[in-house]
Amino acid sequence: MYAKINVVALASRRASLAALCLLSGVGPVAGAPAPEVVAAQLRDAAMAGHTIAYSWVSELTTRFGPRPAGSANEQQAAAWAAARFKALGFENVHIEAFPLTAWVRSTESAEITAPNTQPLVVAALGESPPTPAGGLEGDVVIFPTLGDLKAAAPGSLGGKIALVARRMVRMQDGSGYPVAVDARVDGPHEAAQRGASAFLLRSVGTDSHRIAHTGTTRYQDGRVPIPSFALSAPDADQLERLAALGQTVRVRLVSNASYVRDAHSQNVIAEVRGRDRPQEIVMLGAHLDSWDQGTGAIDDGTGTAIITAALKLIGDLPHRPRRTVRVVLFGSEEVGQPVEPGSAFGGHSYVVNHRTELATHVLTSESDFGADRVYQLALPPAASGSPFAQAALRVLGPIGVLAAPRPAADAGTDVGPSVEAGVPAFTLSQDGTRYFDIHHTPDDTLDKVDRSQLDQNVAAWVALVWLAADSDVDFRTHVPTPPAN
Amino acid sequence: MYAKINVVALASRRASLAALCLLSGVGPVAGAPAPEVVAAQLRDAAMAGHTIAYSWVSELTTRFGPRPAGSANEQQAAAWAAARFKALGFENVHIEAFPLTAWVRSTESAEITAPNTQPLVVAALGESPPTPAGGLEGDVVIFPTLGDLKAAAPGSLGGKIALVARRMVRMQDGSGYPVAVDARVDGPHEAAQRGASAFLLRSVGTDSHRIAHTGTTRYQDGRVPIPSFALSAPDADQLERLAALGQTVRVRLVSNASYVRDAHSQNVIAEVRGRDRPQEIVMLGAHLDSWDQGTGAIDDGTGTAIITAALKLIGDLPHRPRRTVRVVLFGSEEVGQPVEPGSAFGGHSYVVNHRTELATHVLTSESDFGADRVYQLALPPAASGSPFAQAALRVLGPIGVLAAPRPAADAGTDVGPSVEAGVPAFTLSQDGTRYFDIHHTPDDTLDKVDRSQLDQNVAAWVALVWLAADSDVDFRTHVPTPPAN
């Protein structure tokens, strides 16, 4: 499939100069090309590499590195993004701050202490409390799945360290993740209820490197009950093999993580205002915060780059779309406890601040699954199979995007609260085959971004968003009218 | 090429039971099949997976984990190997200890402190001295190559941290390594001579993960002059990009490494004694020690597995070869300073202990380049192109082994001192395309071993070693006589 995409990219590259000449030759609105023609031109410009996406994600990840929620790096990145938005000519650029309790990783380590000494690679799970100052030590009890841990008797893990060793399955659509991640979310509580002193998890990931995949876990009453860590896949293998040799495996764990009670995060907003229905908003989301060990390149620097690059291409057109296109770079998507209910994460804060506007949010989506190629479009139920969908697929088909078998459903963490409040969502599904090799690890760095696939993402987004924003389709309830063609 | 190998493996698997039946049907020496027929049977048995190679490397790396030179883990692994050698029926099994000063990594860390705070992934280079207790901090000066560092004026790096950022080139035969590794070997001294307070190196490796590649560096008068670290490739990229943005990059480095002056390492020896020329020895080497962050699976657990599995197959034959086959598992190949000149590494210690025997070492080689497929055979000059070589290539050709364009030259660290003392060497070149993704990193773990390629290595070794050991070819000087056929 990569080869196919490259052929398209090459063909588009040849066509791009002609396309750009067409764009610059577009006249006033009355004589403008039909929306579908403009969408195809925007698509081709992006496929030819005329986007700011790569330079955006390069500069963001280089200048600020990791951007954990509530950190100075996240705040500096937000200020930089707002300044860049203004320099790009966007409108209504502003930052909306919200309070949160931040979680801060510090030194951490782990080692096997019996039957002999061997170092382990771990990462404390987000919100996980520190160990006692000198660390804690215990025999490891291995459970194949969370279900097996749940089947253990109350009190049966007194003083032990519980390990859930389930392997995540690699799937193009990422559907191996929810099956495996339940152990990360609920494992610490289930282990604590049975007396465990700490919780270990085989990383929820598909790689086999000595790199652990962190992530949040469920907290209740403001806390995770016991120190909890992800183990790298080869380390989990090693513990399983030692146990299979009949050895009792003892492990020592150290974490000096802490909480900052008076932190804040922020959403960064920018728009290209619509020409005749500016109150109607197509809202595009991605998150500016990242986990703390990588530089948040694929999670979610590329998402912020894709939607920003799409907005820039639309803003550079000689005429505006009918509706407003709004970009929101959310803060605190990954981690961060709310100070007051509803005040964090960024997606909740957005709904609190924009509740009265949500009725005129006509469509939304977020880009938060890396930057490998878009292969599928799902529209809201009201638009699925409609003339709008047919037009969109005519534009997106040549760059390898198929119609989804079902309307859009899962909206993602950032725009989820808006969708719950009634805003219709679309999804441009990305190839997630290698996403969970990198997700939530120190390895989430710029070198993992495939530039030509990143540009294909921009092409898909800009074409789809332009079509929606330059239409009067009601994605909520009505059968949409076909776009002018 | 992998597909081709697999086809051969499948074909061999089908043939293997027949081959084994033939083997067990071999009669006394007088009626034994010709050596080339036996070599082919041994090859086919290994290709069919009838080897102990994988279980050996699995148990070694699981039970003992990292085995740094002079460590308890290395000593325990040596005792285990000797016990296993006896259980396998090998002869003359013994351990030869030698003293050394061991180097011990402890906690270490690195971070960018300006223009903002970002964590870095580093690994102290072997023998590198610790930083002051609280770490050291300095502005980074980037040099593209060691040559550029050498061109810097004396004193020009006062208080700075020198970084050599050369990228290693991926090559099948590993020839990208010597070109890049000079910066690791000589960089610390060159930087120190110009006043640098510490030395950084872009990891000598071909991967792009947040994993650093350690390795030794030159020491003089028992010491490396300044704290020296390898940076992971993405971290080196990040420093270069920050510098390209016009930023002065400041870094803080911490290492608590130390030295143990009264340590010891050891070589482990085992044999299958020859039936009529037992004093003539074909000596096979690999090293039991490993770097301290991985479990030494490909460097060099697989090497010890390949030669042990080959010896086991030969030992299980109904008749012995004419000459003795000796396996030596060397200690302290990676790191460790000699207490007295010539007493370490393991390869030197072997020559010291066996100097009088070396004249009857007829041939040697070591396996220390992972376990990906063998593709090329190089024999000593006296045997290149000889009837012996022709017979060997008839047996090895079907499993994808070609004749080398030149006689064997580079003998490796372990058998190198023996070769310098006059022992002829052969080389079975392995595919090193992915070797330097893993080499000297925490990622050197069992999951990186491709079992079918490991067995192909055993097949090549056992066939070649059998042919040499069951012959009377003089590999030193004479034109060898053809093996009986």
HADDOCK unambig.tbl for C-alpha pairs under 7 A between the chains (distance, minus, plus):
assign (segid A and resid 62 and name CA) (segid B and resid 238 and name CA) 6.12 0.50 0.50
assign (segid A and resid 62 and name CA) (segid B and resid 241 and name CA) 6.64 0.50 0.50
assign (segid A and resid 62 and name CA) (segid B and resid 242 and name CA) 6.25 0.50 0.50
assign (segid A and resid 63 and name CA) (segid B and resid 242 and name CA) 6.79 0.50 0.50
assign (segid A and resid 65 and name CA) (segid B and resid 118 and name CA) 5.84 0.50 0.50
assign (segid A and resid 66 and name CA) (segid B and resid 118 and name CA) 6.66 0.50 0.50
assign (segid A and resid 118 and name CA) (segid B and resid 65 and name CA) 5.82 0.50 0.50
assign (segid A and resid 118 and name CA) (segid B and resid 66 and name CA) 6.65 0.50 0.50
assign (segid A and resid 209 and name CA) (segid B and resid 443 and name CA) 5.72 0.50 0.50
assign (segid A and resid 210 and name CA) (segid B and resid 442 and name CA) 6.12 0.50 0.50
assign (segid A and resid 210 and name CA) (segid B and resid 443 and name CA) 5.26 0.50 0.50
assign (segid A and resid 234 and name CA) (segid B and resid 445 and name CA) 6.79 0.50 0.50
assign (segid A and resid 234 and name CA) (segid B and resid 447 and name CA) 6.85 0.50 0.50
assign (segid A and resid 238 and name CA) (segid B and resid 62 and name CA) 6.13 0.50 0.50
assign (segid A and resid 241 and name CA) (segid B and resid 62 and name CA) 6.65 0.50 0.50
assign (segid A and resid 242 and name CA) (segid B and resid 62 and name CA) 6.24 0.50 0.50
assign (segid A and resid 242 and name CA) (segid B and resid 63 and name CA) 6.78 0.50 0.50
assign (segid A and resid 442 and name CA) (segid B and resid 210 and name CA) 6.12 0.50 0.50
assign (segid A and resid 443 and name CA) (segid B and resid 209 and name CA) 5.73 0.50 0.50
assign (segid A and resid 443 and name CA) (segid B and resid 210 and name CA) 5.26 0.50 0.50
assign (segid A and resid 445 and name CA) (segid B and resid 234 and name CA) 6.79 0.50 0.50
assign (segid A and resid 447 and name CA) (segid B and resid 234 and name CA) 6.85 0.50 0.50
